[in-house]
Amino acid sequence: MAGPRNRKQARLFLSRFFPGLVSVCISTQLCQPVTAVAENWLPPGSSTEMIANKPAELFRPSTRFDDQLLYGRLLFRSPQILGGKAVRIGLSCNSCHTNGHVNSGFYIQGLSDRPGRVDVTHRFWQAGFDDGVDNPIDIPSLRGVSNTAPYGAVNIFPDLPAFTRHVISDEFAGPPPSQEQVEGLIAYMNALDFSNLQGERKPVQTRKDMTYLPLLEAPLANRDTKKIDELVDLIRADYGQRVSRKSEATTIQIVRILKELQKKAAANDFAAALHLYRELVPVQ
């Protein structure tokens, strides 16, 4: 499938595949011109995002939704953690492991022999990691993953942090994750549970009002502009992915305030940045 070559074609492409994201980007002037060649986009017939009948996101009953877990959940849903190619095709950890379980409809033409399977050692992801064998594997569930060591189907790793780094940097050619990013991802994955499925305990599911905005409070207090930049970019992208016609106006306003907050922090005007943060997250 040929990629868009100019702004008009990019808008048409995005409006077809990511209609909500286009409305946010256009209204807030956050999108950059998109240029691509054919190899950057998925082939026809591919499906990587589970739209309907998503599996429930189940957590251990004792789970605390603290900043580390929320940060990990945000990264889990961000293509950015997996590198440039993942960003171009909109692929995140959550694309394969929807809500920590399995995207049974995941299919990439040429990499999958049937839905729910994918070849992770194909040159499509990273040429240097291509094993030269057509070997799609079942996408595993991450429910209860903390109890399933060792990890990996092709290369075996003794612990989840090592395997997580391998998946990001070797399989998907993403940038080496920081220790903080790995710890966040592990906190999220370790919280995923499967025992609720047997009716042993009451399920703990994702709160409908879950928000990542409180993650900004500590970096603002510490005047950590690098962390603020990272979180604002991740949160804005997350809103773009989740926007709908019903929430469009509210989402656009939040995205605009986040952008302004980022600018104020970059200019060392943390009083103004904190004021904008309080607009987003009212003092309880």
VOVOMI-529733 format. One line per 4 residues: their letters; for each residue x, y, z of N, C-alpha, C. Coordinates in Angstrom, 3 decimals, decimal comma. Layout:
// VOVOMI-529733
a) X:Y:Z:X:Y:Z:X:Y:Z ~ ...
***
This chain:
// VOVOMI-529733
magp) 0,848:-1,188:0,000:0,000:0,000:0,000:0,883:1,237:0,000 ~ 0,732:2,079:-0,984:1,567:3,271:-1,085:1,217:4,262:0,011 ~ 2,217:4,887:0,565:2,012:5,853:1,629:1,709:7,226:1,068 ~ 1,163:8,152:1,892:0,859:9,503:1,463:2,126:10,290:1,167
rnrk) 2,086:11,152:0,156:3,268:11,914:-0,242:3,169:13,391:0,096 ~ 2,000:13,859:0,506:1,872:15,261:0,863:0,815:15,404:1,951 ~ 0,633:16,640:2,431:-0,286:16,877:3,552:-1,712:16,443:3,219 ~ -2,192:16,740:1,995:-3,557:16,376:1,632:-3,735:14,868:1,641
qarl) -2,780:14,151:1,036:-2,869:12,696:1,017:-2,747:12,131:2,429 ~ -1,898:12,749:3,246:-1,743:12,288:4,622:-3,059:12,417:5,379 ~ -3,751:13,543:5,174:-5,020:13,746:5,876:-6,052:12,724:5,432 ~ -6,101:12,426:4,127:-7,033:11,422:3,629:-6,711:10,045:4,187
flsr) -5,408:9,738:4,233:-4,983:8,440:4,772:-5,380:8,306:6,233 ~ -5,061:9,343:7,020:-5,354:9,292:8,446:-6,852:9,310:8,719 ~ -7,613:10,063:7,897:-9,051:10,131:8,122:-9,713:8,789:7,873 ~ -9,091:7,973:7,019:-9,638:6,644:6,744:-9,359:5,668:7,881
ffpg) -8,125:5,710:8,401:-7,717:4,720:9,383:-7,752:5,228:10,826 ~ -7,590:6,560:11,033:-7,580:7,126:12,381:-8,428:8,395:12,396 ~ -9,747:8,281:12,157:-10,587:9,477:12,025:-10,578:10,385:13,242 ~ -10,600:9,818:14,449:-10,604:10,651:15,646:-9,326:11,424:15,804
lvsv) -8,198:10,777:15,518:-6,901:11,410:15,667:-6,772:12,598:14,740 ~ -7,303:12,491:13,516:-7,216:13,594:12,565:-7,926:14,822:13,088 ~ -9,131:14,632:13,661:-9,884:15,789:14,145:-9,143:16,505:15,246 ~ -8,500:15,770:16,137:-7,730:16,395:17,213:-6,528:17,123:16,654
cist) -5,792:16,471:15,745:-4,580:17,068:15,197:-4,880:18,331:14,418 ~ -5,936:18,304:13,603:-6,265:19,467:12,782:-6,715:20,622:13,668 ~ -7,581:20,299:14,650:-8,129:21,354:15,501:-7,072:21,997:16,384 ~ -6,060:21,228:16,767:-5,056:21,750:17,690:-3,723:22,038:17,017
qlcq) -3,650:21,812:15,696:-2,438:22,073:14,920:-1,232:21,354:15,521 ~ -1,447:20,077:15,895:-0,379:19,307:16,517:0,292:18,350:15,547 ~ -0,313:18,133:14,390:0,253:17,166:13,454:1,356:17,793:12,616 ~ 2,348:16,997:12,318:3,393:17,407:11,401:3,113:16,802:10,038
pvta) 3,633:17,389:8,932:3,443:16,791:7,626:3,936:15,354:7,623 ~ 3,188:14,479:6,961:3,527:13,063:6,929:4,107:12,702:5,569 ~ 5,288:12,112:5,572:5,873:11,606:4,340:6,272:10,171:4,582 ~ 6,090:9,315:3,585:6,389:7,910:3,774:6,575:7,231:2,434
vaen) 7,159:6,065:2,447:7,240:5,213:1,271:6,434:3,978:1,569 ~ 6,219:3,137:0,565:5,308:2,010:0,693:5,675:1,081:1,844 ~ 6,946:0,873:2,093:7,351:-0,106:3,089:7,014:0,325:4,509 ~ 6,668:1,611:4,682:6,367:2,097:6,023:4,976:1,696:6,499
wlpp) 4,099:1,283:5,574:2,718:1,019:5,939:2,411:-0,463:5,844 ~ 1,388:-0,888:6,558:1,012:-2,291:6,557:0,375:-2,692:5,231 ~ 0,586:-3,930:4,792:-0,015:-4,391:3,535:-1,522:-4,553:3,669 ~ -2,242:-4,525:2,559:-3,704:-4,685:2,586:-4,100:-5,986:3,278
gsst) -5,206:-5,945:3,980:-5,685:-7,137:4,662:-5,194:-7,269:6,083 ~ -4,312:-6,379:6,489:-3,760:-6,446:7,839:-4,707:-5,787:8,843 ~ -4,674:-6,287:10,067:-5,490:-5,728:11,136:-4,719:-5,863:12,448 ~ -4,366:-4,724:13,059:-3,540:-4,777:14,265:-4,227:-4,247:15,517
emia) -5,338:-3,539:15,366:-6,016:-2,996:16,536:-7,359:-3,680:16,734 ~ -7,603:-4,126:17,944:-8,852:-4,797:18,291:-9,881:-3,736:18,652 ~ -10,912:-3,584:17,843:-11,899:-2,533:18,047:-13,066:-3,008:18,914 ~ -13,595:-4,177:18,590:-14,762:-4,687:19,312:-14,410:-5,944:20,103
nkpa) -15,252:-6,232:21,087:-15,108:-7,454:21,891:-13,717:-7,596:22,507 ~ -13,214:-6,496:23,041:-11,898:-6,541:23,677:-11,966:-7,360:24,967 ~ -10,908:-8,104:25,280:-10,895:-8,839:26,539:-10,824:-7,880:27,721 ~ -11,359:-8,309:28,849:-11,311:-7,469:30,046:-9,874:-7,322:30,523
elfr) -9,577:-6,160:31,076:-8,264:-5,913:31,665:-8,376:-6,222:33,156 ~ -7,800:-7,335:33,579:-7,962:-7,807:34,947:-6,684:-7,614:35,753 ~ -6,839:-7,126:36,983:-5,705:-6,900:37,863:-5,849:-7,718:39,144 ~ -4,716:-7,957:39,777:-4,727:-8,632:41,070:-5,559:-7,809:42,061
pstr) -6,290:-8,464:42,952:-7,141:-7,737:43,904:-6,389:-6,716:44,752 ~ -5,119:-6,940:45,007:-4,354:-6,033:45,863:-3,684:-4,896:45,094 ~ -3,992:-4,775:43,816:-3,305:-3,804:42,974:-3,524:-2,363:43,437 ~ -2,409:-1,615:43,519:-2,453:-0,182:43,779:-2,144:0,540:42,475
fddq) -3,047:1,390:42,041:-2,851:2,109:40,797:-1,994:3,344:41,058 ~ -0,736:3,089:41,430:0,174:4,180:41,739:0,806:4,724:40,462 ~ 1,672:5,731:40,608:2,261:6,382:39,443:3,072:5,414:38,590 ~ 3,778:4,485:39,216:4,608:3,561:38,450:3,755:2,661:37,560
llyg) 2,669:2,143:38,093:1,792:1,285:37,298:1,133:2,082:36,170 ~ 0,658:3,288:36,488:0,018:4,114:35,462:1,001:4,479:34,354 ~ 2,226:4,774:34,733:3,270:5,081:33,746:3,518:3,870:32,856 ~ 3,592:2,688:33,455:3,783:1,477:32,678:2,621:1,202:31,756
rllf) 1,413:1,436:32,228:0,230:1,227:31,388:0,227:2,192:30,213 ~ 0,645:3,421:30,458:0,723:4,419:29,397:1,752:4,008:28,345 ~ 2,923:3,546:28,795:3,951:3,082:27,866:3,482:1,859:27,089 ~ 2,768:0,970:27,748:2,268:-0,258:27,136:1,362:0,054:25,950
rspq) 0,692:1,205:26,014:-0,237:1,601:24,965:0,361:2,599:23,983 ~ 1,646:2,862:24,097:2,288:3,846:23,229:3,183:3,184:22,186 ~ 2,965:3,447:20,894:3,873:2,933:19,869:5,299:3,446:20,038 ~ 5,441:4,599:20,684:6,748:5,238:20,825:7,782:4,333:21,488
ilgg) 7,356:3,506:22,450:8,295:2,656:23,168:8,926:1,612:22,246 ~ 8,251:1,268:21,136:8,749:0,231:20,233:9,534:0,783:19,045 ~ 9,665:2,098:18,946:10,508:2,657:17,897:9,773:3,209:16,696 ~ 10,561:3,691:15,726:10,035:4,432:14,587:9,045:3,676:13,728
kavr) 9,335:2,432:13,394:8,410:1,682:12,539:7,081:1,466:13,248 ~ 7,127:1,160:14,541:5,893:0,976:15,299:5,073:2,260:15,329 ~ 5,744:3,408:15,452:5,039:4,688:15,440:4,340:4,896:14,110 ~ 5,039:4,576:13,009:4,449:4,788:11,682:3,223:3,927:11,447
igls) 3,202:2,721:11,982:2,050:1,843:11,746:1,100:1,804:12,943 ~ 1,411:2,587:13,981:0,520:2,674:15,132:0,483:1,415:15,973 ~ 1,615:0,726:16,099:1,674:-0,544:16,812:2,254:-0,360:18,209 ~ 1,540:-0,832:19,208:2,011:-0,774:20,598:2,003:-2,174:21,193
cnsc) 2,502:-2,311:22,407:2,408:-3,594:23,111:0,946:-4,019:23,213 ~ 0,079:-3,033:23,426:-1,341:-3,308:23,581:-1,992:-3,788:22,292 ~ -1,368:-3,517:21,152:-1,923:-3,974:19,879:-1,978:-5,492:19,839 ~ -0,915:-6,145:20,279:-0,863:-7,616:20,299:-1,519:-8,175:21,556
htng) -1,188:-7,556:22,705:-1,663:-8,048:24,002:-2,755:-7,110:24,513 ~ -3,883:-7,107:23,842:-4,941:-6,159:24,161:-5,415:-6,300:25,600 ~ -5,335:-5,182:26,337:-5,686:-5,165:27,762:-4,943:-6,242:28,544 ~ -3,716:-6,535:28,095:-2,897:-7,514:28,784:-3,203:-8,953:28,416
hvns) -4,147:-9,165:27,525:-4,497:-10,529:27,119:-4,039:-10,754:25,670 ~ -4,922:-11,156:24,780:-4,538:-11,479:23,409:-5,459:-10,782:22,421 ~ -4,878:-10,187:21,400:-5,653:-9,684:20,266:-5,822:-10,846:19,299 ~ -6,940:-11,536:19,396:-7,173:-12,741:18,590:-7,363:-12,430:17,109
gfyi) -7,552:-11,140:16,783:-7,727:-10,764:15,386:-6,476:-10,170:14,759 ~ -5,366:-10,114:15,513:-4,133:-9,519:15,004:-3,652:-10,286:13,775 ~ -3,426:-9,544:12,694:-2,999:-10,204:11,455:-2,240:-9,210:10,584 ~ -1,034:-9,582:10,171:-0,265:-8,788:9,218:0,054:-9,671:8,023
qgls) -0,422:-9,280:6,874:-0,203:-10,057:5,657:1,292:-10,267:5,421 ~ 1,688:-11,536:5,305:3,090:-11,858:5,092:3,835:-12,221:6,359 ~ 3,277:-11,848:7,517:3,900:-12,166:8,798:3,041:-13,093:9,649 ~ 1,756:-13,192:9,305:0,829:-14,047:10,049:0,282:-15,125:9,130
drpg) 0,199:-16,359:9,630:-0,436:-17,415:8,848:-1,911:-17,531:9,174 ~ -2,309:-16,961:10,299:-3,716:-16,857:10,669:-3,824:-15,822:11,789 ~ -5,031:-15,301:12,034:-5,195:-14,280:13,069:-4,715:-14,760:14,433 ~ -4,112:-13,835:15,181:-3,627:-14,153:16,510:-2,212:-14,688:16,527
rvdv) -1,550:-14,670:15,370:-0,178:-15,170:15,274:0,659:-14,186:14,456 ~ 1,976:-14,124:14,739:2,850:-13,214:14,005:4,291:-13,712:14,092 ~ 5,047:-13,471:13,032:6,473:-13,804:12,989:7,248:-12,617:13,547 ~ 7,844:-12,786:14,729:8,559:-11,679:15,373:10,047:-11,667:15,002
thrf) 10,484:-12,621:14,179:11,886:-12,650:13,756:11,981:-12,423:12,251 ~ 11,100:-11,599:11,726:11,059:-11,269:10,303:11,774:-9,948:10,072 ~ 12,357:-9,795:8,883:13,098:-8,567:8,572:12,201:-7,332:8,560 ~ 10,893:-7,530:8,491:9,970:-6,401:8,567:10,229:-5,580:9,821
wqag) 10,566:-6,261:10,926:10,783:-5,568:12,191:12,204:-5,045:12,296 ~ 13,177:-5,907:12,012:14,575:-5,504:12,090:15,413:-6,487:11,269 ~ 16,073:-5,959:10,240:16,808:-6,818:9,309:17,847:-7,681:10,017 ~ 18,570:-7,122:10,951:19,627:-7,862:11,622:19,137:-8,961:12,536
fddg) 17,834:-8,957:12,810:17,275:-9,969:13,699:16,472:-11,016:12,931 ~ 16,515:-10,968:11,591:15,773:-11,901:10,744:16,432:-13,277:10,788 ~ 15,663:-14,311:11,173:16,241:-15,655:11,233:16,073:-16,421:9,919 ~ 15,456:-15,774:8,914:15,319:-16,406:7,606:14,297:-17,521:7,547
vdnp) 13,490:-17,654:8,588:12,502:-18,733:8,651:11,110:-18,135:8,800 ~ 10,159:-18,682:8,060:8,768:-18,259:8,189:8,179:-18,998:9,385 ~ 8,157:-18,360:10,549:7,752:-19,048:11,770:6,875:-18,194:12,687 ~ 5,640:-17,903:12,240:4,717:-17,182:13,122:4,454:-17,978:14,394
idip) 4,274:-17,265:15,499:3,969:-17,906:16,775:2,678:-17,309:17,340 ~ 2,033:-18,060:18,229:0,830:-17,564:18,886:1,185:-16,364:19,764 ~ 0,381:-15,330:19,716:0,561:-14,200:20,621:0,133:-14,657:22,010 ~ 1,023:-14,594:22,995:0,662:-15,090:24,330:-0,095:-14,054:25,145
slrg) -0,891:-14,542:26,077:-1,528:-13,663:27,049:-0,491:-13,256:28,092 ~ -0,644:-12,056:28,631:0,236:-11,595:29,700:-0,438:-11,681:31,063 ~ -1,633:-12,229:31,109:-2,288:-12,429:32,399:-1,479:-13,431:33,223 ~ -1,090:-13,019:34,401:-0,314:-13,895:35,261:1,111:-14,091:34,792
vsnt) 1,618:-13,186:33,944:2,949:-13,354:33,363:4,054:-13,384:34,412 ~ 3,828:-12,790:35,558:4,860:-12,767:36,601:5,176:-14,170:37,127 ~ 4,287:-15,144:36,831:4,482:-16,502:37,333:4,873:-17,500:36,251 ~ 5,296:-17,000:35,080:5,522:-17,913:33,953:6,957:-17,932:33,435
apyg) 7,937:-17,572:34,258:9,342:-17,611:33,821:9,733:-19,066:33,506 ~ 10,710:-19,263:32,583:11,426:-18,262:31,784:10,566:-17,731:30,636 ~ 11,110:-16,737:29,918:10,323:-16,027:28,926:10,943:-16,120:27,539 ~ 10,063:-16,171:26,512:10,524:-16,175:25,133:10,230:-17,481:24,438
avni) 9,975:-17,390:23,112:9,731:-18,583:22,303:10,931:-18,904:21,430 ~ 11,660:-17,884:21,010:12,838:-18,084:20,158:14,107:-17,959:20,987 ~ 14,250:-16,830:21,684:15,347:-16,624:22,630:14,760:-16,675:24,038 ~ 15,382:-17,404:24,925:14,856:-17,612:26,268:15,577:-16,713:27,264
fpdl) 14,800:-16,035:28,124:15,353:-15,130:29,128:14,828:-15,522:30,509 ~ 15,677:-15,413:31,529:15,304:-15,884:32,868:14,326:-14,996:33,607 ~ 14,270:-13,710:33,247:13,380:-12,809:33,980:12,682:-11,857:33,025 ~ 11,603:-11,265:33,510:10,761:-10,410:32,678:11,446:-9,111:32,251
paft) 12,232:-8,452:33,107:12,921:-7,237:32,648:13,850:-7,497:31,464 ~ 14,631:-8,577:31,513:15,544:-8,883:30,410:14,771:-9,179:29,142 ~ 13,682:-9,917:29,259:12,879:-10,241:28,080:12,214:-8,987:27,511 ~ 11,763:-8,102:28,384:11,122:-6,868:27,937:12,100:-6,008:27,140
rhvi) 13,327:-5,877:27,632:14,345:-5,132:26,892:14,615:-5,779:25,536 ~ 14,668:-7,102:25,505:14,909:-7,832:24,259:13,800:-7,568:23,241 ~ 12,563:-7,631:23,680:11,433:-7,409:22,776:11,491:-6,009:22,178 ~ 11,741:-5,018:23,027:11,747:-3,627:22,558:12,908:-3,363:21,603
sdef) 14,113:-3,707:22,003:15,302:-3,319:21,248:15,689:-4,294:20,143 ~ 15,505:-5,600:20,376:15,926:-6,593:19,388:14,814:-6,960:18,417 ~ 13,654:-7,310:18,944:12,574:-7,734:18,061:11,978:-6,576:17,270 ~ 11,778:-5,428:17,920:11,101:-4,320:17,255:12,013:-3,137:16,924
agpp) 13,301:-3,258:17,211:14,276:-2,220:16,867:13,949:-0,878:17,514 ~ 13,344:-0,917:18,682:13,056:0,309:19,399:14,284:0,803:20,140 ~ 14,267:2,049:20,604:15,401:2,582:21,368:15,522:1,852:22,697 ~ 16,735:1,661:23,197:16,892:0,986:24,488:16,068:1,688:25,570
psqe) 15,190:0,975:26,236:14,352:1,619:27,256:15,171:1,975:28,491 ~ 14,770:3,025:29,166:15,425:3,411:30,411:15,023:2,444:31,519 ~ 15,760:2,480:32,601:15,430:1,638:33,750:14,040:1,985:34,268 ~ 13,719:3,270:34,291:12,411:3,706:34,773:11,294:3,173:33,882
qveg) 11,520:3,183:32,559:10,510:2,669:31,642:10,301:1,170:31,824 ~ 11,396:0,427:31,964:11,289:-1,016:32,179:10,552:-1,306:33,478 ~ 10,889:-0,588:34,536:10,236:-0,810:35,827:8,738:-0,510:35,748 ~ 8,375:0,519:34,983:6,964:0,844:34,820:6,222:-0,252:34,072
liay) 6,809:-0,719:32,977:6,188:-1,797:32,197:6,044:-3,068:33,030 ~ 7,071:-3,385:33,808:7,021:-4,585:34,640:5,953:-4,445:35,723 ~ 5,845:-3,254:36,317:4,819:-3,021:37,340:3,431:-3,256:36,764 ~ 3,213:-2,786:35,540:1,912:-2,990:34,890:1,673:-4,462:34,599
mnal) 2,651:-5,124:33,983:2,462:-6,526:33,605:2,340:-7,431:34,823 ~ 3,099:-7,145:35,865:3,018:-7,967:37,074:1,665:-7,846:37,767 ~ 0,970:-6,740:37,521:-0,336:-6,536:38,151:-1,455:-7,283:37,438 ~ -1,192:-7,707:36,200:-2,219:-8,419:35,437:-2,486:-9,779:36,067
dfsn) -3,769:-10,158:36,109:-4,153:-11,387:36,800:-4,998:-12,268:35,896 ~ -5,019:-13,543:36,190:-5,849:-14,478:35,442:-6,724:-15,328:36,357 ~ -6,409:-15,384:37,636:-7,149:-16,262:38,544:-8,613:-15,849:38,674 ~ -8,895:-14,555:38,399:-10,283:-14,103:38,462:-11,167:-14,847:37,470
lqge) -10,566:-15,369:36,414:-11,341:-16,041:35,378:-11,960:-17,332:35,904 ~ -11,360:-17,918:36,915:-11,920:-19,138:37,498:-12,944:-18,825:38,602 ~ -13,246:-17,546:38,770:-14,231:-17,163:39,772:-13,727:-17,257:41,189 ~ -12,397:-17,302:41,362:-11,837:-17,438:42,701:-11,953:-16,142:43,501
rkpv) -11,837:-15,025:42,815:-11,889:-13,735:43,488:-12,638:-12,744:42,613 ~ -13,115:-11,682:43,226:-13,833:-10,669:42,474:-12,877:-9,935:41,530 ~ -13,201:-9,847:40,256:-12,298:-9,182:39,303:-12,074:-7,715:39,649 ~ -10,858:-7,260:39,419:-10,523:-5,849:39,540:-10,265:-5,360:38,131
qtrk) -11,191:-4,602:37,583:-11,081:-4,165:36,207:-10,708:-2,687:36,126 ~ -10,329:-2,273:34,934:-9,914:-0,901:34,711:-11,034:0,076:35,064 ~ -10,699:1,100:35,808:-11,675:2,127:36,122:-11,985:2,952:34,880 ~ -13,247:3,275:34,691:-13,628:4,060:33,522:-13,068:5,476:33,580
dmty) -12,814:5,974:34,798:-12,318:7,340:34,955:-10,799:7,390:35,081 ~ -10,114:6,294:34,729:-8,663:6,269:34,863:-8,035:7,372:34,013 ~ -7,100:8,101:34,592:-6,426:9,185:33,895:-4,938:9,161:34,192 ~ -4,141:9,617:33,234:-2,694:9,683:33,408:-2,233:11,072:33,838
lpll) -3,137:12,019:33,905:-2,763:13,399:34,196:-2,025:13,573:35,525 ~ -2,384:12,843:36,599:-1,655:13,010:37,870:-0,171:12,657:37,783 ~ 0,245:11,961:36,734:1,660:11,645:36,570:2,502:12,912:36,426 ~ 1,860:14,008:36,049:2,590:15,257:35,829:2,901:16,009:37,124
eapl) 2,230:15,667:38,199:2,363:16,460:39,432:3,788:16,452:39,978 ~ 4,393:15,283:40,117:5,748:15,199:40,678:6,785:15,883:39,784 ~ 6,786:15,645:38,466:7,753:16,356:37,615:7,598:17,868:37,661 ~ 6,355:18,342:37,787:6,149:19,789:37,902:6,726:20,302:39,219
anrd) 6,520:19,566:40,285:7,055:19,976:41,585:8,578:19,966:41,582 ~ 9,153:19,010:40,834:10,610:18,875:40,765:11,241:19,688:39,636 ~ 10,401:20,378:38,869:10,862:21,175:37,724:11,695:20,317:36,755 ~ 11,198:19,134:36,515:11,881:18,171:35,644:11,311:18,297:34,238
tkki) 11,877:19,203:33,438:11,327:19,477:32,112:11,437:18,280:31,172 ~ 12,481:17,492:31,309:12,643:16,313:30,456:11,502:15,331:30,681 ~ 11,181:15,080:31,942:10,088:14,166:32,263:8,750:14,743:31,845 ~ 8,580:16,038:32,027:7,337:16,695:31,612:7,140:16,536:30,115
delv) 8,208:16,757:29,344:8,121:16,600:27,888:7,692:15,187:27,513 ~ 8,329:14,200:28,146:7,999:12,811:27,821:6,530:12,509:28,129 ~ 6,099:12,892:29,329:4,740:12,564:29,740:3,690:13,313:28,926 ~ 3,930:14,576:28,657:2,963:15,342:27,861:2,820:14,733:26,473
dlir) 3,927:14,380:25,844:3,860:13,773:24,516:3,106:12,438:24,554 ~ 3,389:11,623:25,571:2,717:10,328:25,689:1,217:10,498:25,962 ~ 0,869:11,419:26,856:-0,534:11,599:27,225:-1,314:12,197:26,062 ~ -0,725:13,167:25,370:-1,409:13,749:24,214:-1,657:12,688:23,148
adyg) -0,680:11,845:22,901:-0,848:10,780:21,910:-1,936:9,804:22,344 ~ -1,991:9,519:23,649:-3,015:8,607:24,153:-4,409:9,183:23,944 ~ -4,571:10,479:24,191:-5,867:11,103:23,946:-6,225:11,034:22,469 ~ -5,227:11,207:21,602:-5,485:11,114:20,176:-5,974:9,745:19,757
qrvs) -5,440:8,703:20,391:-5,844:7,339:20,058:-7,256:7,033:20,546 ~ -7,660:7,653:21,660:-8,931:7,294:22,287:-10,075:8,246:21,970 ~ -9,798:9,295:21,213:-10,824:10,297:20,971:-11,988:9,713:20,175 ~ -13,187:10,190:20,479:-14,386:9,797:19,753:-15,203:11,061:19,482
rkse) -16,219:10,918:18,660:-17,056:12,088:18,376:-17,658:12,664:19,651 ~ -18,022:11,793:20,569:-18,655:12,238:21,803:-17,695:13,025:22,681 ~ -16,415:12,625:22,677:-15,441:13,252:23,578:-14,528:14,254:22,876 ~ -14,780:14,512:21,606:-13,840:15,308:20,808:-13,588:16,695:21,387
atti) -14,641:17,437:21,733:-14,470:18,811:22,224:-13,649:18,837:23,511 ~ -13,973:17,938:24,439:-13,236:17,880:25,702:-11,784:17,484:25,471 ~ -11,577:16,512:24,600:-10,222:16,044:24,314:-9,372:17,144:23,703 ~ -9,926:17,885:22,779:-9,194:18,978:22,135:-8,772:20,016:23,166
qivr) -9,661:20,319:24,105:-9,342:21,305:25,139:-8,213:20,796:26,028 ~ -8,271:19,532:26,427:-7,218:18,958:27,265:-5,882:18,964:26,540 ~ -5,891:18,566:25,274:-4,657:18,526:24,488:-4,053:19,919:24,349 ~ -4,891:20,919:24,155:-4,406:22,302:24,048:-3,762:22,763:25,359
ilke) -4,412:22,461:26,478:-3,864:22,867:27,772:-2,538:22,156:28,039 ~ -2,463:20,874:27,694:-1,214:20,132:27,874:-0,082:20,745:27,057 ~ -0,380:21,146:25,847:0,635:21,779:24,994:1,112:23,086:25,605 ~ 0,193:23,870:26,123:0,551:25,146:26,740:1,351:24,911:28,022
lqkk) 0,951:23,906:28,797:1,682:23,546:30,009:3,134:23,195:29,666 ~ 3,302:22,438:28,604:4,642:22,036:28,164:5,488:23,257:27,791 ~ 4,870:24,207:27,128:5,577:25,428:26,732:5,993:26,239:27,960 ~ 5,089:26,366:28,919:5,398:27,138:30,127:6,533:26,489:30,908
aaan) 6,514:25,165:31,004:7,580:24,466:31,720:8,915:24,648:31,010 ~ 8,899:24,589:29,673:10,129:24,763:28,904:10,710:26,158:29,092 ~ 9,835:27,130:29,370:10,276:28,508:29,597:10,559:28,771:31,076 ~ 10,572:27,707:31,890:10,828:27,805:33,335:9,765:28,607:34,079
dfaa) 8,586:28,722:33,491:7,474:29,384:34,175:6,622:28,288:34,828 ~ 7,143:27,724:35,909:6,484:26,581:36,519:5,235:26,979:37,307 ~ 5,148:28,226:37,709:3,929:28,689:38,374:2,754:28,622:37,401 ~ 2,993:29,096:36,164:1,938:29,045:35,150:1,648:27,614:34,742
alhl) 2,701:26,797:34,637:2,514:25,395:34,254:1,684:24,661:35,306 ~ 1,964:24,943:36,587:1,209:24,304:37,666:-0,240:24,777:37,670 ~ -0,458:26,038:37,356:-1,822:26,568:37,272:-2,602:25,829:36,186 ~ -1,969:25,602:35,044:-2,628:24,876:33,956:-2,906:23,429:34,369
yrel) -1,976:22,865:35,111:-2,178:21,490:35,599:-3,403:21,430:36,514 ~ -3,561:22,424:37,358:-4,716:22,455:38,257:-6,029:22,611:37,491 ~ -5,957:23,225:36,319:-7,166:23,287:35,480:-7,557:21,904:35,010 ~ -6,545:21,083:34,732:-6,811:19,726:34,246:-7,196:18,781:35,371
vpvq) -6,520:18,931:36,501:-6,750:18,053:37,652:-7,116:18,929:38,849 ~ -8,390:19,214:39,047:-8,788:20,097:40,171:-8,313:19,551:41,498 ~ -7,948:20,453:42,379:-7,507:20,069:43,725:-8,661:19,392:44,450 ~ -8,384:18,198:45,006:-9,442:17,436:45,681:-9,677:18,000:47,088
***
